[in-house]
């Protein structure tokens, strides 16, 4: 869900200025009566992105229900049986209990596995604005053959090219009832922003300010938890972020920067958690 972004799943408005940013990516799950349309073959998405131009074997989706709304969060395969996503995406009451890995189609293809367990960062704080430590791990019941993405050692300096992936709404809106989800995976080319390019207090060493290279474009509802990737020295994609929320206070997605949890900043916690559950 997207805290305005993955699912960009958004909680109710009272508490949601924060949860919208930790939760607008979460919004999908909490709008129980929304009527959401799926758009087939859209070439215009994330918001104002484009259909994926290559195969991303590590891209995963966490199907979720919010009343009659079937939406999703994104996730990234980091080992043969573990994924990283946003903490606000792993509410067991909303999850379908399955994960789809390695497909460019939102509801078919790839490999489907059941969720064995989810582990939310112990310091996750949905009450803060923006949410702090918005990161979680998902363990699959069995390994998959899809190739994981490696976690970058460091996030690139401001200006570094990055790419966002997701199945979130292609229509820029702050109202989940108007969201339009694409059938095909979308991508958007972006760059790492300086801390001061996001609203004060929104970016720091654990949260990446992310700037679109396309006007009016950014991750939105349904993209939460999905990957932000950059090229490593060997030219391969590596993971730097998971979609967490918006980088400013504007109510729509495409008018401002995005905010991504800095995955390399949590590499020790990730390694320790995976080792503990071997």
C-alpha positions in Angstrom: 0.0 0.0 0.0 1.6 3.3 -0.2 1.7 5.6 2.6 0.6 7.7 -0.2 2.7 4.8 -2.0 3.0 0.0 -2.1 -0.1 -0.7 -1.4 0.4 2.7 -0.9 -2.2 1.3 1.7 -3.8 4.1 3.5 -5.4 4.1 6.9 -8.3 6.3 8.0 -7.7 10.0 7.7 -7.5 10.9 11.4 -4.3 9.1 12.2 -3.3 9.0 8.6 -1.4 12.1 7.9 1.2 9.9 9.4 -0.2 6.6 8.4 -0.8 8.0 5.0 2.8 8.4 4.7 3.5 5.3 6.4 0.3 4.1 5.3 -0.8 5.9 2.1 1.3 3.2 0.7 -0.9 1.2 3.0 -4.1 2.9 1.9 -5.5 0.1 -0.2 -6.0 -2.2 2.7 -8.0 0.1 4.8 -10.5 1.5 2.4 -12.9 -1.3 2.8 -15.7 0.0 0.6 -13.7 1.5 -2.2 -14.4 0.4 -5.8 -11.1 0.0 -7.6 -10.7 -0.7 -11.3 -7.9 -2.8 -12.9 -6.5 -1.3 -16.1 -5.3 -3.8 -18.7 -2.1 -3.2 -20.6 -1.6 0.4 -19.3 1.5 2.1 -20.6 1.0 5.0 -18.2 1.7 4.1 -14.6 3.2 3.8 -11.2 1.8 7.3 -11.8 3.2 8.4 -15.2 5.7 5.6 -15.4 5.8 2.9 -18.1 5.5 -0.8 -18.5 8.5 -2.8 -17.4 11.2 -2.9 -20.0 13.0 -6.0 -18.7 12.3 -9.0 -16.4 12.8 -8.4 -12.7 13.0 -11.9 -11.2 13.1 -10.5 -7.7 9.9 -8.4 -7.9 7.2 -9.8 -5.6 3.6 -8.9 -4.7 1.7 -9.5 -1.5 -2.0 -9.7 -2.4 -4.2 -8.0 0.1 -7.9 -7.5 0.7 -9.7 -4.4 2.0 -13.4 -5.3 2.0 -14.2 -5.9 -1.6 -11.0 -4.3 -2.8 -8.2 -6.7 -4.0 -5.0 -4.8 -4.0 -1.3 -5.5 -3.1 1.9 -4.4 -1.7 5.3 -4.9 -3.4 8.3 -6.7 -2.0 11.8 -7.8 -3.1 13.2 -11.3 -3.0 16.6 -11.1 -1.2 17.3 -14.8 -0.7 15.6 -17.9 -2.1 13.0 -17.8 0.7 13.1 -14.3 2.2 11.6 -11.0 1.0 11.9 -7.4 2.3 8.9 -5.1 2.2 7.4 -2.2 4.2 6.3 -2.9 7.8 2.9 -1.2 7.1 2.3 -4.0 4.5 2.3 -7.0 6.7 -0.9 -6.8 8.7 -2.0 -10.4 8.8 -5.6 -9.5 8.8 -5.3 -8.1 5.3 -2.8 -10.4 3.7 -4.0 -13.2 1.4 -1.3 -15.4 2.9 0.5 -15.9 -0.4 3.3 -14.2 -2.4 3.8 -14.0 -6.1 7.4 -13.8 -7.2 9.0 -12.9 -10.6 6.0 -12.1 -12.7 5.3 -9.0 -14.7 1.6 -9.7 -14.4 -0.2 -8.5 -11.2 -2.4 -11.6 -10.7 -0.8 -14.4 -12.8 2.5 -16.0 -13.6 5.7 -16.3 -11.7 6.0 -18.5 -8.6 3.4 -18.5 -5.9 4.4 -19.4 -2.3 2.6 -19.3 1.1 3.8 -17.0 3.8 5.5 -18.9 6.6 6.1 -15.8 8.8 6.5 -12.1 8.8 9.0 -10.2 11.0 8.4 -6.5 11.5 11.3 -4.3 12.6 11.1 -4.1 16.5 11.4 -0.3 16.4 8.7 0.3 13.7 6.6 3.3 14.8 3.5 4.0 12.7 2.6 6.8 15.1 5.5 9.0 14.0 5.3 11.3 11.1 6.7 9.9 8.9 6.7 6.3 10.1 10.1 5.2 11.5 11.7 1.9 10.7 9.1 1.0 8.1 10.6 -2.3 7.1 9.7 -5.9 7.5 10.8 -9.4 6.3 8.6 -12.1 4.9 9.6 -15.8 4.9 8.2 -18.1 2.3 7.1 -21.7 3.1 9.5 -23.1 0.5 12.4 -21.7 -1.6 11.9 -20.3 -5.1 14.2 -20.5 -8.1 13.9 -16.9 -9.1 17.1 -14.9 -8.7 17.2 -12.6 -5.7 18.4 -9.0 -5.8 21.4 -8.2 -3.7 21.2 -5.4 -1.2 23.5 -2.5 -2.0 26.3 -1.8 0.4 25.4 1.9 0.3 22.8 4.1 -1.3 24.2 6.3 -4.0 25.0 10.0 -3.5 22.3 12.6 -4.4 21.8 12.5 -8.2 22.4 8.7 -8.5 20.0 7.2 -11.0 17.5 4.7 -9.5 14.4 2.9 -10.7 11.0 2.2 -9.0 8.9 -0.9 -9.6 5.3 -1.6 -8.7 1.7 -2.4 -9.6 0.3 0.7 -7.9 -2.4 3.0 -9.2 -1.7 4.7 -12.5 -4.2 7.5 -11.7 -2.8 10.2 -9.4 -5.3 10.5 -6.6 -5.5 10.8 -2.8 -8.8 8.9 -2.8 -8.4 5.1 -3.0 -11.9 4.8 -4.5 -10.5 6.4 -7.7 -7.4 4.2 -7.9 -6.7 2.4 -11.1 -4.4 -0.6 -10.9 -2.5 -1.9 -14.0 -2.3 -5.5 -15.0 1.3 -5.2 -16.0 4.3 -4.2 -13.9 5.3 -0.6 -14.1 8.7 1.2 -13.7 9.8 4.7 -13.2 13.3 6.2 -13.6 14.2 8.4 -10.6 17.2 9.7 -8.8 18.4 9.9 -5.2 17.5 13.3 -3.8 19.3 15.4 -1.2 17.7 15.4 2.2 16.6 19.0 1.7 14.6 18.1 -1.4 12.0 16.5 0.7 10.0 18.3 3.4 11.8 18.9 6.7 12.1 15.8 8.8 11.1 13.3 6.1 14.5 12.1 4.9 17.4 11.0 7.0 20.0 8.2 7.1 17.2 5.6 7.2 14.8 7.2 4.7 15.7 8.1 1.1 14.3 11.2 -0.6 13.5 10.1 -4.1 13.0 12.5 -7.1 11.2 11.6 -10.3 12.9 12.3 -13.6 9.5 12.6 -15.2 7.2 15.5 -14.3 4.1 14.4 -12.3 5.3 10.9 -11.6 5.9 8.9 -8.5 4.9 5.6 -6.7 1.4 5.6 -5.2 -1.4 3.4 -3.7 -0.5 -0.2 -4.3 3.3 0.4 -4.6 4.2 0.3 -0.9 7.0 -2.1 0.0 8.2 -2.4 -3.6 11.8 -1.9 -4.7 13.9 1.1 -5.5 17.0 -0.2 -7.3 20.3 1.3 -8.6 23.1 -0.1 -10.8 26.0 -1.6 -9.0 29.6 -1.3 -10.1 29.2 -4.4 -12.2 26.1 -3.0 -13.9 23.6 -5.3 -12.1 20.6 -4.0 -10.3 20.9 -3.8 -6.5 18.3 -2.9 -3.9 18.5 0.4 -2.1 15.0 1.1 -0.9 11.4 -0.1 -0.2 8.5 2.2 -0.9 7.4 3.8 2.3 5.5 7.1 1.8 5.6 10.6 0.4 8.5 13.0 0.8 6.3 16.0 1.3 2.8 16.9 2.6 1.0 17.2 -0.7 -2.0 14.9 -0.9 -1.4 13.5 -4.3 1.5 11.3 -5.4 2.9 12.8 -8.6 3.3 16.3 -7.3 6.2 15.7 -4.9 9.1 13.4 -4.1 8.8 9.9 -2.7 10.2 8.5 0.5 11.9 5.1 0.7 13.2 3.1 3.6 17.0 2.8 3.2 17.4 -1.0 3.0 21.3 -1.0 3.4 20.9 0.9 6.7 19.1 -2.2 8.0 21.4 -4.9 6.6 22.6 -6.0 10.0 19.0 -6.5 11.3 18.1 -8.3 8.1 21.1 -10.7 8.3 20.5 -11.3 12.0 16.8 -12.0 11.5 17.3 -14.5 8.7 20.1 -16.3 10.6 17.8 -16.5 13.7 15.1 -18.3 11.7 17.2 -20.8 9.9 
